[in-house]
Every structure is written in C-alpha cells, then in structure tokens.
Amino acid sequence: MRLLIGDIMTQNERCAWLIKYLLTENPEAAKYPVPEDFESRFKLYRSLVNIRMPADISEEYLKIEDEFLYFVNANSTNIEDLSPVRDDIYVWQGDITKLRVDAIVNAANSQMLGCFVPCHSCIDNCIHTFAGIRLRQACAKLMREQGHEEATGRAKITKAYNLPGKYVIHTVGPICSGSVSEEDKSLLYSCYEECLKLADAYKLESIAFCCISTGVFGFPNKPAAEIAIKAVQEYKQKTGSKIKVIFNVFKDLDKEIYGSLLAEN
C-alpha cells in the first residue's frame, strides 16, 4: 500500500495548505480569504494552479500536491474494463483524465503550456489541473529546448504525473473558422498520426484520443471523427501496430457519431 506522508491531513486541509502556499506567490490574490467548504476551496486551488506560470516550487508543495491529487484522481477507469468496438479500437464516454491507459492525448495550443483561464472546462485545462503543476513545468522545458512554438499537426510527449495514466501526448490541432480546408483536414490527420508514432516509439500499449480540434477549435464533429478513424486505421494497417486505441468522447453527439462510423467501416 502506498505510504502517504500527510495521512494525518484531510483533503480539505491539504487543499487549504496548497491554496495558502500559492497565495504567497500571488500577492494580488492573497487578499482573498480561503473558503471553508471543500468545493469552494478546490475551485480556488484550481484557479491558482491554472494561472500559475511554470516556475520552480518547493519539494514540500509537490509532496502535498501529490497526496492531494492522488485522492482526487482515485476513481479511474481501466482499459481492461472496456469492451472494444472492434479489434483494439474502443469508444468510451467520460472524462479523459479518469482513464488509466498508457497515454492520453491533450488538445494543446501552440505554446504547449496548458490553459491559463481559471477553471475553464477545456481538456487542456482539465489535464493540467489534475496532473499537477509539474506538467506545465515539463511542457515549458520542452518549449525552451525547442526554441519555438509547436507547429499545428505535430505532437510532444510528457509524463502524466498525478493522472492515472503514464503519459500525456500533447498535439496542436487546426483551428477552423468557416469552412474546413483541405489543409485543415491534412493537419488534423497528422495530429493522429504523430501521436501514434510517439506512442509506438515509447512502446506504449494503449492510447486515448480526445476529439481533437472540435469544440472551440471549430472543426465540425462528424468530419473530425471521420479523419480520426481513417488516420488510426491507416496507421495500424501501414505499420502493423497493435496499440489499443480509445476514442474518448464527452458529448452524446460524438458517441453517436463514432459508434455509427465504426459500425460502417
């Protein structure tokens, strides 16, 4: 059994401790009192994490955050509990941060630093929140070493830190305004292909894709799903890869689309 150094602390106390630490870094926010109830505390903690730049932090903070997120992320879904739609391909509806797979895919922006909008509901924000602040630090290190923003259609891999899985693969999907161009389609296809290449390079056995470029990125849901399925199928046929692929959906609409398309193919 994992030994937790702060078992004498409750989750509410851990959350308060983390908030107070983060407030010492942010004098402008320090005037706000720490709420008493856990829900409000967690919202404030998440907001402070979301806006925090990727700077160094104490080992004590990291230990308490690890303990806190260990319990927050305790209820996860294992890929072994899912049933494939066909050989090695799954559709699962739910929160991608709760999946226990080798890698989950993050719909990142070109800065690769996560979403800075407090408590935003995008996947990028959720992944960075529940992984802990070391994920943003790792992404910042990759970007410093690269020396420029990440190109659309490309991908990078990091550890998953406090998430149930092992890795996060960050990819930058195309942003569509108006009609979808052939270049948009090609770049979205590249996102899936690059993620699969990275997963195989790291000898991963499973990967969960979110619906890349849909939602606020503007790519229509059904064409995006068609490209996702095509990219995965063609990659597996071309390479002989045995990686298990989960198409993670959140909306009922996307679940219906993927189910229908996979039944046809």
Backbone as CSV, one residue per row, in Angstrom:
resi,resn,N_x,N_y,N_z,CA_x,CA_y,CA_z,C_x,C_y,C_z
1,MET,0.848,-1.199,0.000,0.000,0.000,0.000,0.879,1.242,0.000
2,ARG,0.481,2.222,-0.774,1.273,3.443,-0.856,1.237,4.195,0.473
3,LEU,2.407,4.603,0.946,2.503,5.373,2.179,2.413,6.853,1.847
4,LEU,1.459,7.526,2.454,1.261,8.953,2.215,1.754,9.733,3.418
5,ILE,2.661,10.665,3.173,3.294,11.364,4.288,2.323,12.260,5.035
6,GLY,1.236,12.624,4.395,0.319,13.553,5.049,-1.008,12.940,5.408
7,ASP,-1.030,11.646,5.719,-2.284,10.983,6.047,-3.000,11.628,7.228
8,ILE,-2.267,12.327,8.065,-2.905,12.998,9.194,-3.705,14.209,8.712
9,MET,-3.503,14.650,7.478,-4.248,15.768,6.924,-5.451,15.252,6.158
10,THR,-6.571,15.937,6.263,-7.722,15.620,5.441,-7.552,16.282,4.074
11,GLN,-8.383,15.884,3.124,-8.324,16.513,1.812,-8.634,18.004,1.896
12,ASN,-9.554,18.370,2.755,-9.890,19.780,2.917,-8.698,20.559,3.464
13,GLU,-7.966,19.930,4.390,-6.774,20.574,4.954,-5.651,20.658,3.922
14,ARG,-5.472,19.594,3.134,-4.460,19.642,2.069,-4.767,20.767,1.093
15,CYS,-6.031,20.856,0.719,-6.428,21.881,-0.243,-6.150,23.277,0.311
16,ALA,-6.458,23.484,1.573,-6.200,24.778,2.213,-4.707,25.081,2.245
17,TRP,-3.897,24.061,2.555,-2.441,24.248,2.612,-1.913,24.674,1.240
18,LEU,-2.359,23.988,0.177,-1.911,24.305,-1.176,-2.329,25.712,-1.581
19,ILE,-3.547,26.081,-1.230,-4.033,27.433,-1.547,-3.172,28.487,-0.872
20,LYS,-2.923,28.301,0.415,-2.135,29.294,1.156,-0.733,29.431,0.576
21,TYR,-0.150,28.307,0.165,1.180,28.371,-0.452,1.112,29.168,-1.756
22,LEU,0.149,28.837,-2.597,0.036,29.516,-3.895,-0.282,30.992,-3.733
23,LEU,-1.024,31.340,-2.686,-1.337,32.745,-2.441,-0.097,33.536,-2.037
24,THR,0.868,32.885,-1.380,2.099,33.586,-1.018,2.888,33.979,-2.258
25,GLU,2.673,33.270,-3.379,3.338,33.603,-4.639,2.596,34.697,-5.391
26,ASN,1.373,34.970,-4.993,0.497,35.845,-5.749,-0.100,36.910,-4.831
27,PRO,0.674,37.958,-4.535,0.213,38.982,-3.585,-1.126,39.608,-3.974
28,GLU,-1.381,39.711,-5.264,-2.639,40.326,-5.716,-3.844,39.494,-5.296
29,ALA,-3.654,38.166,-5.306,-4.753,37.271,-4.933,-4.786,36.981,-3.441
30,ALA,-3.703,37.313,-2.737,-3.581,36.953,-1.330,-4.631,37.623,-0.446
31,LYS,-5.278,38.666,-0.931,-6.288,39.368,-0.139,-7.572,38.554,0.004
32,TYR,-7.733,37.528,-0.855,-8.953,36.727,-0.798,-8.850,35.683,0.315
33,PRO,-9.894,35.547,1.132,-9.858,34.544,2.211,-9.983,33.136,1.652
34,VAL,-9.441,32.162,2.380,-9.558,30.758,1.986,-10.947,30.265,2.394
35,PRO,-11.740,29.783,1.446,-13.093,29.319,1.782,-13.049,28.150,2.769
36,GLU,-14.168,27.900,3.428,-14.245,26.821,4.404,-14.634,25.485,3.772
37,ASP,-15.546,25.501,2.807,-16.029,24.239,2.245,-15.103,23.745,1.138
38,PHE,-15.079,22.424,0.968,-14.128,21.817,0.041,-14.375,22.225,-1.405
39,GLU,-15.612,22.279,-1.822,-15.920,22.614,-3.216,-15.374,23.987,-3.594
40,SER,-15.583,24.950,-2.717,-15.086,26.308,-2.976,-13.567,26.360,-2.904
41,ARG,-13.007,25.599,-1.961,-11.541,25.548,-1.853,-10.925,24.957,-3.125
42,PHE,-11.525,23.866,-3.594,-10.972,23.235,-4.781,-11.044,24.169,-5.986
43,LYS,-12.123,24.910,-6.106,-12.267,25.863,-7.219,-11.176,26.930,-7.156
44,LEU,-10.883,27.421,-5.952,-9.831,28.423,-5.793,-8.460,27.813,-6.064
45,TYR,-8.219,26.611,-5.523,-6.954,25.920,-5.796,-6.742,25.751,-7.296
46,ARG,-7.770,25.258,-7.982,-7.663,25.043,-9.426,-7.381,26.349,-10.162
47,SER,-8.051,27.418,-9.764,-7.845,28.721,-10.407,-6.403,29.186,-10.248
48,LEU,-5.862,29.030,-9.039,-4.485,29.462,-8.786,-3.484,28.625,-9.573
49,VAL,-3.756,27.330,-9.700,-2.895,26.455,-10.499,-2.984,26.838,-11.982
50,ASN,-4.189,27.116,-12.436,-4.389,27.453,-13.849,-3.630,28.712,-14.271
51,ILE,-3.568,29.707,-13.399,-2.934,30.970,-13.785,-1.441,31.003,-13.473
52,ARG,-0.950,29.977,-12.777,0.458,29.988,-12.349,1.401,29.727,-13.525
53,MET,2.412,30.568,-13.652,3.428,30.370,-14.674,4.322,29.187,-14.284
54,PRO,5.015,28.580,-15.253,5.818,27.381,-14.974,7.142,27.681,-14.274
55,ALA,7.039,28.097,-13.018,8.234,28.410,-12.227,8.513,27.281,-11.239
56,ASP,9.718,27.283,-10.671,10.084,26.287,-9.672,9.205,26.430,-8.426
57,ILE,9.113,25.361,-7.670,8.315,25.375,-6.448,8.950,24.400,-5.460
58,SER,8.586,24.517,-4.193,9.254,23.724,-3.150,8.880,22.256,-3.226
59,GLU,9.772,21.408,-2.725,9.505,19.974,-2.652,8.340,19.682,-1.705
60,GLU,8.210,20.494,-0.672,7.096,20.304,0.262,5.767,20.496,-0.452
61,TYR,5.688,21.538,-1.272,4.449,21.755,-2.032,4.157,20.550,-2.920
62,LEU,5.144,20.068,-3.626,4.938,18.964,-4.555,4.475,17.699,-3.831
63,LYS,5.014,17.451,-2.638,4.604,16.273,-1.871,3.137,16.374,-1.459
64,ILE,2.742,17.553,-0.980,1.347,17.730,-0.569,0.426,17.678,-1.778
65,GLU,0.847,18.261,-2.887,0.011,18.219,-4.095,-0.130,16.785,-4.607
66,ASP,0.954,16.028,-4.559,0.890,14.623,-4.974,-0.137,13.855,-4.136
67,GLU,-0.097,14.057,-2.831,-1.051,13.387,-1.950,-2.479,13.817,-2.261
68,PHE,-2.653,15.117,-2.419,-3.987,15.664,-2.678,-4.567,15.100,-3.978
69,LEU,-3.789,15.140,-5.042,-4.285,14.676,-6.333,-4.382,13.154,-6.400
70,TYR,-3.608,12.452,-5.580,-3.733,11.002,-5.507,-5.161,10.621,-5.133
71,PHE,-5.717,11.314,-4.157,-7.088,11.030,-3.739,-8.114,11.602,-4.718
72,VAL,-7.845,12.787,-5.257,-8.766,13.387,-6.231,-8.929,12.480,-7.451
73,ASN,-7.827,11.855,-7.874,-7.826,11.013,-9.080,-8.038,9.529,-8.782
74,ALA,-8.467,9.215,-7.576,-8.512,7.806,-7.148,-9.485,6.959,-7.967
75,ASN,-10.609,7.506,-8.339,-11.616,6.736,-9.074,-11.364,6.838,-10.578
76,SER,-10.696,5.829,-11.114,-10.346,5.840,-12.535,-10.941,4.630,-13.238
77,THR,-10.970,4.688,-14.553,-11.472,3.595,-15.379,-10.311,2.956,-16.117
78,ASN,-10.139,1.662,-15.924,-9.035,0.931,-16.542,-9.446,0.423,-17.916
79,ILE,-8.529,0.464,-18.866,-8.835,-0.006,-20.211,-9.280,-1.467,-20.209
80,GLU,-8.787,-2.260,-19.252,-9.186,-3.665,-19.174,-10.676,-3.842,-18.869
81,ASP,-11.300,-2.789,-18.347,-12.723,-2.847,-18.024,-13.606,-2.446,-19.207
82,LEU,-12.986,-2.064,-20.328,-13.742,-1.623,-21.503,-13.845,-2.751,-22.521
83,SER,-14.861,-2.675,-23.346,-15.058,-3.655,-24.418,-14.782,-2.992,-25.760
84,PRO,-13.937,-3.598,-26.591,-13.619,-2.983,-27.894,-14.808,-3.033,-28.846
85,VAL,-14.902,-2.003,-29.677,-15.903,-1.984,-30.739,-15.482,-2.954,-31.836
86,ARG,-14.194,-3.000,-32.058,-13.561,-3.959,-32.965,-12.162,-4.201,-32.454
87,ASP,-11.375,-4.977,-33.116,-10.048,-5.322,-32.617,-9.239,-4.080,-32.255
88,ASP,-8.911,-3.970,-30.967,-8.021,-2.918,-30.458,-8.565,-1.503,-30.607
89,ILE,-9.838,-1.323,-30.915,-10.424,0.017,-31.032,-11.649,0.110,-30.119
90,TYR,-11.681,1.169,-29.310,-12.717,1.362,-28.309,-13.344,2.752,-28.469
91,VAL,-14.582,2.873,-27.973,-15.212,4.182,-27.799,-15.643,4.269,-26.347
92,TRP,-15.222,5.321,-25.660,-15.562,5.475,-24.246,-16.001,6.905,-23.981
93,GLN,-17.142,7.055,-23.317,-17.668,8.380,-22.986,-17.356,8.704,-21.538
94,GLY,-16.692,9.816,-21.327,-16.364,10.218,-19.967,-15.215,11.208,-19.939
95,ASP,-14.712,11.448,-18.754,-13.630,12.394,-18.506,-12.291,11.718,-18.805
96,ILE,-11.567,12.219,-19.792,-10.320,11.578,-20.218,-9.279,11.551,-19.104
97,THR,-9.364,12.465,-18.147,-8.397,12.471,-17.049,-8.623,11.317,-16.080
98,LYS,-9.717,10.598,-16.238,-10.018,9.460,-15.361,-9.668,8.126,-16.007
99,LEU,-9.072,8.136,-17.179,-8.728,6.898,-17.873,-7.336,6.403,-17.462
100,ARG,-7.269,5.140,-17.084,-5.980,4.524,-16.750,-5.474,3.774,-17.989
101,VAL,-4.767,4.507,-18.837,-4.183,3.974,-20.065,-2.731,4.432,-20.130
102,ASP,-1.989,3.921,-21.097,-0.581,4.315,-21.186,-0.422,5.791,-21.539
103,ALA,-1.302,6.305,-22.398,-1.207,7.715,-22.771,-2.582,8.268,-23.087
104,ILE,-2.825,9.497,-22.648,-3.994,10.237,-23.102,-3.501,11.390,-23.972
105,VAL,-4.328,11.789,-24.914,-3.947,12.857,-25.839,-4.598,14.161,-25.407
106,ASN,-3.798,15.188,-25.333,-4.257,16.523,-24.961,-4.366,17.406,-26.194
107,ALA,-5.494,18.068,-26.346,-5.667,19.053,-27.422,-5.039,20.361,-26.952
108,ALA,-3.774,20.544,-27.271,-2.992,21.656,-26.749,-3.013,22.852,-27.701
109,ASN,-2.521,23.981,-27.199,-2.290,25.127,-28.077,-0.811,25.180,-28.447
110,SER,-0.456,26.080,-29.314,0.909,26.102,-29.849,1.966,26.435,-28.798
111,GLN,1.560,27.082,-27.695,2.511,27.367,-26.617,2.808,26.125,-25.782
112,MET,1.904,25.152,-25.813,2.065,23.876,-25.099,2.129,24.035,-23.578
113,LEU,1.583,25.114,-23.046,1.692,25.363,-21.609,0.384,25.135,-20.867
114,GLY,-0.643,24.680,-21.539,-1.924,24.478,-20.893,-2.779,25.729,-20.947
115,CYS,-4.004,25.593,-20.497,-4.971,26.694,-20.490,-4.795,27.532,-19.231
116,PHE,-4.683,28.848,-19.398,-4.474,29.755,-18.267,-5.779,30.377,-17.766
117,VAL,-6.910,30.012,-18.345,-8.197,30.562,-17.921,-8.681,29.807,-16.687
118,PRO,-8.885,30.487,-15.566,-9.261,29.788,-14.334,-10.514,28.924,-14.498
119,CYS,-10.365,27.634,-14.173,-11.469,26.672,-14.153,-12.166,26.510,-15.495
120,HIS,-11.467,26.788,-16.583,-12.059,26.571,-17.901,-12.329,25.084,-18.085
121,SER,-13.361,24.761,-18.861,-13.780,23.364,-18.989,-13.088,22.610,-20.123
122,CYS,-12.128,23.239,-20.808,-11.462,22.561,-21.923,-10.585,21.418,-21.427
123,ILE,-10.310,20.480,-22.311,-9.493,19.321,-21.961,-8.092,19.742,-21.520
124,ASP,-7.532,20.721,-22.191,-6.195,21.215,-21.859,-6.141,21.669,-20.403
125,ASN,-7.162,22.392,-19.967,-7.218,22.872,-18.594,-7.366,21.707,-17.621
126,CYS,-8.275,20.792,-17.929,-8.520,19.652,-17.030,-7.270,18.796,-16.857
127,ILE,-6.600,18.508,-17.961,-5.404,17.664,-17.895,-4.322,18.310,-17.043
128,HIS,-4.081,19.599,-17.253,-3.049,20.284,-16.471,-3.449,20.406,-15.002
129,THR,-4.734,20.603,-14.735,-5.202,20.690,-13.351,-4.942,19.399,-12.591
130,PHE,-5.377,18.280,-13.166,-5.350,17.014,-12.433,-4.005,16.288,-12.536
131,ALA,-3.144,16.746,-13.418,-1.774,16.225,-13.450,-0.911,16.895,-12.394
132,GLY,-1.221,18.157,-12.079,-0.398,18.925,-11.143,0.541,19.862,-11.876
133,ILE,1.152,20.760,-11.147,1.898,21.839,-11.791,3.176,21.369,-12.498
134,ARG,3.647,20.167,-12.180,4.862,19.687,-12.855,4.632,19.457,-14.347
135,LEU,3.384,19.259,-14.747,3.117,19.071,-16.172,3.416,20.350,-16.946
136,ARG,2.983,21.479,-16.431,3.287,22.752,-17.099,4.791,23.017,-17.097
137,GLN,5.454,22.664,-16.011,6.909,22.831,-15.956,7.589,21.980,-17.030
138,ALA,7.130,20.749,-17.199,7.724,19.852,-18.200,7.479,20.373,-19.611
139,CYS,6.278,20.875,-19.855,5.968,21.430,-21.179,6.816,22.672,-21.463
140,ALA,6.986,23.512,-20.455,7.800,24.715,-20.630,9.244,24.352,-20.958
141,LYS,9.758,23.319,-20.320,11.127,22.860,-20.591,11.254,22.395,-22.042
142,LEU,10.271,21.637,-22.517,10.286,21.196,-23.919,10.287,22.377,-24.873
143,MET,9.490,23.373,-24.564,9.403,24.543,-25.447,10.683,25.373,-25.414
144,ARG,11.309,25.484,-24.251,12.586,26.211,-24.171,13.641,25.498,-25.004
145,GLU,13.682,24.190,-24.882,14.671,23.412,-25.637,14.409,23.489,-27.137
146,GLN,13.140,23.529,-27.512,12.796,23.595,-28.932,13.057,24.973,-29.509
147,GLY,12.805,26.005,-28.719,13.090,27.369,-29.149,12.003,28.027,-29.968
148,HIS,10.897,27.385,-30.150,9.778,27.980,-30.884,8.496,27.245,-30.532
149,GLU,7.364,27.854,-30.868,6.078,27.230,-30.571,5.891,25.957,-31.394
150,GLU,5.001,25.103,-30.915,4.750,23.837,-31.596,3.895,24.070,-32.844
151,ALA,4.282,23.436,-33.927,3.552,23.584,-35.184,2.257,22.786,-35.144
152,THR,1.261,23.260,-35.840,-0.001,22.532,-35.954,0.239,21.187,-36.640
153,GLY,-0.391,20.164,-36.107,-0.223,18.824,-36.666,0.913,18.027,-36.058
154,ARG,1.656,18.628,-35.156,2.776,17.951,-34.508,2.397,17.566,-33.080
155,ALA,3.295,16.841,-32.383,2.979,16.358,-31.039,4.235,16.226,-30.186
156,LYS,4.050,16.313,-28.886,5.102,16.118,-27.895,4.573,15.208,-26.795
157,ILE,5.475,14.522,-26.099,5.075,13.616,-25.030,5.729,14.023,-23.717
158,THR,4.965,13.912,-22.629,5.476,14.157,-21.277,4.952,13.057,-20.360
159,LYS,5.500,13.005,-19.179,4.912,12.153,-18.142,3.509,12.669,-17.818
160,ALA,2.709,11.803,-17.192,1.349,12.208,-16.812,1.284,12.675,-15.357
161,TYR,2.354,12.491,-14.619,2.455,12.920,-13.219,1.317,12.343,-12.383
162,ASN,0.382,13.133,-11.899,-0.637,12.621,-10.980,-1.873,12.042,-11.661
163,LEU,-1.913,12.034,-12.968,-3.025,11.416,-13.677,-2.929,9.891,-13.570
164,PRO,-4.022,9.163,-13.776,-3.982,7.702,-13.660,-3.082,7.029,-14.696
165,GLY,-2.946,7.637,-15.873,-2.123,7.049,-16.920,-0.640,7.339,-16.735
166,LYS,0.153,6.929,-17.733,1.604,7.083,-17.641,2.114,8.339,-18.358
167,TYR,1.508,8.662,-19.493,1.997,9.762,-20.319,0.847,10.620,-20.824
168,VAL,1.200,11.854,-21.175,0.300,12.734,-21.920,0.992,13.079,-23.237
169,ILE,0.273,12.890,-24.336,0.781,13.307,-25.637,0.008,14.561,-26.037
170,HIS,0.746,15.652,-26.216,0.146,16.954,-26.498,0.235,17.221,-28.005
171,THR,-0.890,17.499,-28.623,-0.872,17.783,-30.058,-1.650,19.051,-30.345
172,VAL,-1.214,19.786,-31.358,-1.843,21.057,-31.720,-2.699,20.847,-32.960
173,GLY,-3.991,20.887,-32.786,-4.904,20.701,-33.901,-5.180,22.000,-34.633
174,PRO,-5.677,21.901,-35.858,-6.012,23.105,-36.629,-7.206,23.838,-36.033
175,ILE,-7.185,25.157,-36.133,-8.310,25.996,-35.714,-9.079,26.392,-36.960
176,CYS,-10.353,26.059,-36.992,-11.162,26.296,-38.191,-12.121,27.457,-37.972
177,SER,-12.174,28.322,-38.937,-13.164,29.399,-38.926,-13.868,29.371,-40.279
178,GLY,-15.151,29.090,-40.246,-15.864,28.945,-41.507,-15.719,27.542,-42.053
179,SER,-15.557,27.435,-43.353,-15.454,26.116,-43.992,-14.107,25.468,-43.693
180,VAL,-14.101,24.135,-43.718,-12.883,23.360,-43.447,-12.103,23.190,-44.746
181,SER,-10.833,23.570,-44.723,-9.994,23.475,-45.921,-9.320,22.111,-45.991
182,GLU,-8.753,21.797,-47.141,-8.004,20.554,-47.296,-6.776,20.555,-46.391
183,GLU,-6.211,21.741,-46.190,-5.061,21.836,-45.285,-5.479,21.511,-43.858
184,ASP,-6.658,21.993,-43.436,-7.166,21.677,-42.103,-7.310,20.163,-41.933
185,LYS,-7.855,19.508,-42.942,-8.050,18.054,-42.884,-6.710,17.331,-42.786
186,SER,-5.752,17.793,-43.583,-4.433,17.172,-43.580,-3.734,17.341,-42.227
187,LEU,-3.871,18.525,-41.639,-3.229,18.787,-40.352,-3.872,17.980,-39.233
188,LEU,-5.187,17.817,-39.276,-5.847,17.012,-38.264,-5.430,15.547,-38.388
189,TYR,-5.357,15.048,-39.603,-4.882,13.685,-39.851,-3.474,13.519,-39.265
190,SER,-2.635,14.531,-39.476,-1.267,14.494,-38.977,-1.217,14.421,-37.447
191,CYS,-2.152,15.089,-36.772,-2.193,15.033,-35.303,-2.301,13.590,-34.824
192,TYR,-3.240,12.855,-35.415,-3.438,11.459,-35.008,-2.217,10.603,-35.360
193,GLU,-1.689,10.801,-36.539,-0.543,10.012,-36.978,0.680,10.274,-36.105
194,GLU,0.941,11.534,-35.792,2.108,11.885,-34.973,1.974,11.344,-33.552
195,CYS,0.769,11.389,-33.009,0.547,10.834,-31.663,0.799,9.332,-31.646
196,LEU,0.328,8.634,-32.667,0.529,7.184,-32.740,2.009,6.842,-32.917
197,LYS,2.713,7.625,-33.713,4.149,7.402,-33.882,4.885,7.543,-32.549
198,LEU,4.545,8.583,-31.785,5.173,8.786,-30.476,4.849,7.637,-29.529
199,ALA,3.595,7.228,-29.527,3.185,6.134,-28.642,3.955,4.862,-28.966
200,ASP,4.100,4.550,-30.240,4.844,3.350,-30.611,6.335,3.503,-30.325
201,ALA,6.858,4.703,-30.515,8.273,4.936,-30.214,8.570,4.696,-28.734
202,TYR,7.587,4.979,-27.870,7.742,4.757,-26.430,7.241,3.376,-26.003
203,LYS,6.884,2.556,-26.998,6.420,1.182,-26.757,5.193,1.141,-25.849
204,LEU,4.279,2.061,-26.074,3.045,2.099,-25.299,2.033,1.117,-25.875
205,GLU,1.219,0.570,-25.016,0.244,-0.433,-25.440,-1.149,0.139,-25.648
206,SER,-1.406,1.355,-25.145,-2.734,1.942,-25.283,-2.655,3.463,-25.329
207,ILE,-3.600,4.042,-26.043,-3.661,5.492,-26.182,-5.122,5.908,-26.277
208,ALA,-5.471,7.004,-25.616,-6.838,7.537,-25.668,-6.820,8.902,-26.331
209,PHE,-7.565,9.032,-27.410,-7.669,10.296,-28.136,-8.916,11.058,-27.710
210,CYS,-8.751,12.338,-27.427,-9.913,13.212,-27.306,-10.367,13.599,-28.720
211,CYS,-11.445,14.348,-28.822,-11.943,14.786,-30.139,-11.176,16.040,-30.557
212,ILE,-9.993,15.844,-31.082,-9.065,16.932,-31.394,-9.698,17.937,-32.364
213,SER,-9.540,19.214,-32.049,-9.946,20.352,-32.879,-11.446,20.619,-32.939
214,THR,-12.257,19.800,-32.261,-13.684,20.106,-32.218,-13.935,21.125,-31.107
215,GLY,-15.170,21.468,-30.867,-15.472,22.440,-29.817,-14.990,23.824,-30.196
216,VAL,-14.245,24.476,-29.293,-13.824,25.859,-29.515,-12.854,25.987,-30.692
217,PHE,-12.222,24.888,-31.103,-11.316,24.937,-32.254,-12.070,24.947,-33.582
218,GLY,-13.376,24.644,-33.551,-14.231,24.884,-34.702,-14.343,23.806,-35.753
219,PHE,-13.638,22.660,-35.583,-13.726,21.615,-36.600,-15.049,20.866,-36.404
220,PRO,-15.865,20.718,-37.459,-17.152,20.018,-37.318,-16.958,18.597,-36.808
221,ASN,-17.864,18.153,-35.961,-17.694,16.889,-35.247,-17.594,15.665,-36.154
222,LYS,-18.514,15.524,-37.089,-18.509,14.310,-37.904,-17.291,14.232,-38.822
223,PRO,-16.952,15.280,-39.577,-15.726,15.205,-40.378,-14.478,14.949,-39.538
224,ALA,-14.435,15.516,-38.324,-13.287,15.293,-37.438,-13.198,13.820,-37.046
225,ALA,-14.348,13.216,-36.742,-14.368,11.790,-36.378,-13.982,10.917,-37.564
226,GLU,-14.422,11.277,-38.753,-14.071,10.511,-39.956,-12.562,10.509,-40.170
227,ILE,-11.953,11.670,-39.977,-10.499,11.778,-40.143,-9.780,10.984,-39.048
228,ALA,-10.278,11.072,-37.822,-9.658,10.348,-36.702,-9.651,8.845,-36.965
229,ILE,-10.784,8.313,-37.360,-10.891,6.871,-37.614,-10.018,6.465,-38.803
230,LYS,-10.050,7.264,-39.833,-9.238,6.960,-41.022,-7.754,6.958,-40.675
231,ALA,-7.316,7.962,-39.934,-5.897,8.067,-39.577,-5.451,6.869,-38.750
232,VAL,-6.267,6.471,-37.776,-5.919,5.337,-36.921,-5.892,4.046,-37.725
233,GLN,-6.908,3.811,-38.523,-6.976,2.575,-39.295,-5.831,2.478,-40.297
234,GLU,-5.545,3.562,-40.983,-4.471,3.537,-41.972,-3.113,3.379,-41.311
235,TYR,-2.919,4.002,-40.156,-1.654,3.853,-39.444,-1.445,2.405,-39.016
236,LYS,-2.488,1.791,-38.453,-2.369,0.411,-37.979,-2.145,-0.557,-39.144
237,GLN,-2.810,-0.300,-40.263,-2.616,-1.145,-41.442,-1.217,-0.992,-42.010
238,LYS,-0.739,0.232,-42.046,0.566,0.529,-42.645,1.720,0.019,-41.790
239,THR,1.586,0.130,-40.486,2.702,-0.187,-39.586,2.583,-1.555,-38.918
240,GLY,1.364,-2.093,-38.894,1.152,-3.335,-38.162,1.094,-3.132,-36.659
241,SER,0.938,-1.895,-36.237,0.903,-1.581,-34.813,-0.264,-2.278,-34.126
242,LYS,-0.005,-2.794,-32.929,-1.033,-3.465,-32.134,-1.540,-2.582,-30.997
243,ILE,-1.230,-1.315,-31.041,-1.644,-0.423,-29.961,-3.162,-0.365,-29.867
244,LYS,-3.649,-0.376,-28.635,-5.080,-0.244,-28.392,-5.450,1.241,-28.410
245,VAL,-6.491,1.573,-29.168,-6.877,2.968,-29.358,-8.283,3.203,-28.804
246,ILE,-8.377,4.165,-27.900,-9.675,4.564,-27.364,-10.039,5.921,-27.944
247,PHE,-11.197,6.012,-28.556,-11.749,7.305,-28.946,-12.586,7.778,-27.767
248,ASN,-12.049,8.741,-27.045,-12.735,9.278,-25.873,-13.670,10.408,-26.301
249,VAL,-14.922,10.290,-25.915,-15.906,11.318,-26.240,-16.531,11.811,-24.946
250,PHE,-16.991,13.025,-24.976,-17.661,13.598,-23.810,-19.149,13.828,-24.093
251,LYS,-19.451,14.271,-25.301,-20.831,14.580,-25.664,-21.535,13.352,-26.237
252,ASP,-22.843,13.289,-26.029,-23.654,12.211,-26.609,-23.549,12.218,-28.134
253,LEU,-23.483,13.422,-28.714,-23.386,13.543,-30.168,-22.160,12.822,-30.694
254,ASP,-21.020,13.038,-30.061,-19.788,12.397,-30.520,-19.836,10.881,-30.321
255,LYS,-20.458,10.431,-29.241,-20.600,8.997,-29.022,-21.407,8.363,-30.154
256,GLU,-22.488,9.028,-30.561,-23.321,8.524,-31.654,-22.544,8.519,-32.967
257,ILE,-21.787,9.578,-33.208,-21.027,9.691,-34.459,-19.985,8.578,-34.563
258,TYR,-19.189,8.402,-33.514,-18.138,7.373,-33.552,-18.740,5.974,-33.636
259,GLY,-19.813,5.746,-32.885,-20.445,4.439,-32.936,-20.955,4.115,-34.314
260,SER,-21.577,5.088,-34.955,-22.129,4.884,-36.304,-21.011,4.680,-37.334
261,LEU,-19.987,5.497,-37.281,-18.896,5.397,-38.257,-18.121,4.086,-38.127
262,LEU,-17.880,3.660,-36.907,-17.137,2.418,-36.703,-17.979,1.190,-37.092
263,ALA,-19.291,1.314,-36.982,-20.176,0.222,-37.391,-20.175,0.082,-38.914
264,GLU,-19.976,1.206,-39.604,-19.986,1.198,-41.078,-18.675,0.650,-41.634
265,ASN,-17.553,0.985,-40.981,-16.236,0.643,-41.515,-15.844,-0.807,-41.232
